Amino acid sequence: IAHEVNQPLAAIVTSGNAGLRWLANEPANLPKARQAIERMIGDANRASDVIVHVRALAKPASTQKEWVSVADAVAEIVSLAHSEMNQQGVTLTVEIPDGLPPLLADRVQIQQVLLNMMLNAMDAMSGHEPGQGQLQVVVDWRAGSDVRFSVSDNGIGVPAEHLERIFDAFYTTKEQGMGIGLAISRSIIEAHGGRIWVTPGEQGGATFHFTLPTAKM
């Protein structure tokens, strides 16, 4: 939650300072100041949306399904995590095939799962020097099959003894972790008729996967 809220708040401060500089010019650069204010409004709405989304996940409620564009949903989450990736010097690769069918899913919940995986991956790479962290988001689909999302990193990986329990509630491998993010992710994916799992990375690190069915449930 701290990651997700701090990013748009930091962007608001940056845009606010930029807006003040444009207004302090002689003459004031009103078009640039307007752009800065518009960015502030957009980031404030993003912060508000995060709170609404987290509150929705924290209380029992029926899943609100809609037709979701996979490419658009992923792009929004990449934008949300952009400042954190820049701060850590993480290089991101996104692979999404053309022709993906829309998914009937709760957009907010699926985005929360994807964001949680990306933030976990960045945590796993926090010991790297800037520029060494490699984060990859891959979406795979073949006609007649489920859509598979995979988030890979080259971080510390997941020890073999943790692979079976890492999605259990309150079970965590992090020193300051709460052990609820992946448990919530599993409940969301299973409620959508999909499955979630983790595999060791081929060259270190870990890859978290989840699938979502394309057929209407």
C-alpha positions in Angstrom: 0.0 0.0 0.0 2.8 2.4 0.9 4.5 1.7 -2.5 1.3 2.3 -4.4 0.2 5.5 -2.6 3.6 7.1 -2.3 4.3 7.0 -6.1 1.4 9.2 -7.2 1.9 11.5 -4.1 5.5 12.0 -5.0 4.5 12.8 -8.6 2.0 15.4 -7.3 4.7 17.1 -5.4 7.0 17.1 -8.4 4.3 18.5 -10.7 3.3 21.1 -8.0 6.9 22.4 -7.8 7.1 22.5 -11.6 3.9 24.4 -11.8 5.2 27.0 -9.3 8.3 27.5 -11.4 6.3 28.0 -14.5 4.1 30.6 -12.8 7.2 32.4 -11.4 8.5 33.0 -14.9 8.3 36.5 -16.3 5.9 36.3 -18.0 4.3 33.3 -16.5 4.2 30.2 -18.7 0.5 29.4 -18.3 0.3 26.5 -20.8 3.1 24.7 -18.9 1.6 25.5 -15.6 -1.7 24.1 -16.8 0.0 20.9 -17.8 1.5 20.6 -14.4 -1.8 21.1 -12.7 -3.5 18.5 -15.0 -0.8 16.0 -14.1 -1.4 16.7 -10.4 -5.1 16.1 -10.8 -4.4 12.8 -12.7 -2.0 11.6 -10.0 -4.3 12.6 -7.2 -7.1 10.5 -8.8 -4.6 7.6 -9.1 -3.8 7.9 -5.4 -7.6 8.0 -4.6 -8.1 4.9 -6.8 -5.5 3.0 -5.0 -7.2 3.6 -1.7 -10.6 2.6 -3.1 -9.0 -0.5 -4.6 -7.3 -1.5 -1.4 -10.5 -1.0 0.6 -12.4 -3.1 -1.8 -9.9 -5.9 -1.4 -9.9 -5.6 2.4 -13.7 -6.2 2.8 -15.8 -9.1 1.6 -17.5 -8.0 -1.6 -18.7 -9.6 -4.8 -16.3 -9.6 -7.7 -17.2 -6.8 -10.2 -16.4 -8.4 -13.5 -16.1 -6.5 -16.8 -14.5 -7.0 -20.1 -10.8 -6.1 -19.7 -8.2 -5.3 -22.2 -5.1 -7.1 -21.1 -2.7 -4.7 -22.8 -4.4 -1.6 -21.2 -4.5 -3.2 -17.8 -0.8 -4.1 -17.9 0.1 -0.6 -19.2 -1.7 1.0 -16.3 0.2 -1.1 -13.7 3.6 -0.5 -15.5 2.9 3.3 -15.2 2.0 2.9 -11.5 5.3 1.1 -10.8 7.4 3.3 -13.1 8.9 5.6 -10.4 9.8 2.6 -8.2 11.6 1.0 -11.1 13.5 4.2 -11.9 14.5 4.6 -8.3 16.0 1.1 -8.2 17.4 1.2 -11.7 15.4 -1.8 -12.8 15.1 -2.6 -16.5 11.6 -3.7 -17.5 10.7 -5.8 -20.5 7.0 -6.4 -21.4 5.8 -8.9 -23.9 2.2 -9.0 -24.9 1.1 -10.8 -28.1 -1.3 -9.2 -30.6 -4.8 -10.5 -30.9 -5.4 -11.2 -27.2 -9.1 -11.6 -26.4 -10.6 -9.4 -23.7 -11.0 -11.1 -20.3 -14.1 -11.1 -18.2 -12.6 -10.2 -14.9 -12.4 -7.7 -12.0 -9.9 -5.3 -13.5 -8.9 -3.8 -10.1 -8.3 -7.1 -8.5 -6.2 -8.5 -11.4 -4.1 -5.4 -11.5 -3.5 -5.7 -7.8 -2.2 -9.2 -8.3 0.1 -8.1 -11.1 1.4 -5.1 -9.1 2.0 -7.2 -6.1 4.1 -9.6 -8.1 6.1 -6.7 -9.7 6.8 -5.1 -6.3 7.8 -8.4 -4.8 10.2 -8.9 -7.8 11.7 -5.5 -7.2 12.2 -6.3 -3.5 14.0 -9.5 -4.5 16.4 -7.4 -6.6 17.0 -4.6 -4.1 20.5 -5.9 -3.4 21.5 -5.3 -7.0 23.5 -2.3 -8.2 21.4 0.1 -10.3 21.0 -1.2 -13.8 21.5 -4.8 -12.9 17.9 -5.7 -12.0 16.0 -7.3 -14.8 12.1 -7.5 -14.5 10.1 -9.2 -17.2 6.3 -9.3 -17.6 5.1 -11.8 -20.2 1.6 -12.5 -21.3 1.1 -15.7 -23.3 -2.0 -17.1 -25.0 -2.9 -19.6 -27.6 -6.4 -20.0 -29.0 -8.5 -22.3 -26.9 -6.3 -21.9 -23.8 -6.2 -19.7 -20.7 -4.2 -16.4 -20.7 -1.0 -16.8 -18.7 0.8 -13.9 -17.0 4.4 -14.4 -15.9 6.5 -12.0 -13.8 10.2 -12.9 -13.7 13.2 -11.3 -12.0 16.9 -12.0 -11.5 16.8 -11.5 -7.7 17.5 -13.7 -4.7 14.9 -16.4 -5.8 12.6 -18.5 -3.7 14.2 -21.3 -1.7 12.8 -24.7 -2.6 11.5 -25.3 0.9 9.2 -22.2 0.5 7.7 -23.0 -2.9 4.8 -25.0 -1.5 3.9 -22.5 1.3 4.6 -19.1 -0.2 0.9 -18.5 -1.0 -0.3 -19.4 2.5 -1.7 -16.6 4.6 0.8 -15.0 7.0 3.7 -17.1 5.6 6.5 -14.8 4.4 10.2 -15.1 3.4 10.7 -11.3 3.9 12.2 -10.0 7.1 9.5 -7.3 7.4 6.8 -9.1 5.3 3.3 -9.6 6.5 2.5 -12.7 4.4 -0.8 -11.5 3.0 -0.1 -10.1 -0.5 0.4 -13.5 -2.2 -2.4 -15.1 -0.1 -4.8 -12.4 -1.3 -3.5 -12.9 -4.9 -4.2 -16.6 -4.8 -7.7 -16.0 -3.5 -8.3 -13.5 -6.3 -7.0 -15.7 -9.1 -8.8 -18.8 -7.8 -12.1 -16.8 -7.6 -11.6 -16.0 -11.3 -11.2 -19.7 -12.2 -7.5 -19.5 -12.7 -4.4 -20.8 -10.9 -1.2 -19.3 -9.5 2.2 -20.7 -8.9 5.9 -19.9 -8.8 8.9 -21.5 -10.4 12.7 -21.0 -10.0 14.2 -18.7 -12.7 16.4 -20.4 -15.3 19.2 -18.0 -14.5 18.4 -17.3 -10.9 15.6 -15.3 -9.5 12.0 -16.5 -9.6 9.0 -16.4 -12.0 5.5 -16.0 -10.6 2.7 -17.2 -12.9 -1.1 -16.9 -13.0 -3.7 -17.9 -15.5 -7.1 -16.5 -16.3 -9.7 -18.2 -18.5 -10.9 -16.5 -21.6 -14.4 -18.1 -21.7 -17.3 -16.4 -19.9 -17.8 -17.9 -16.4 
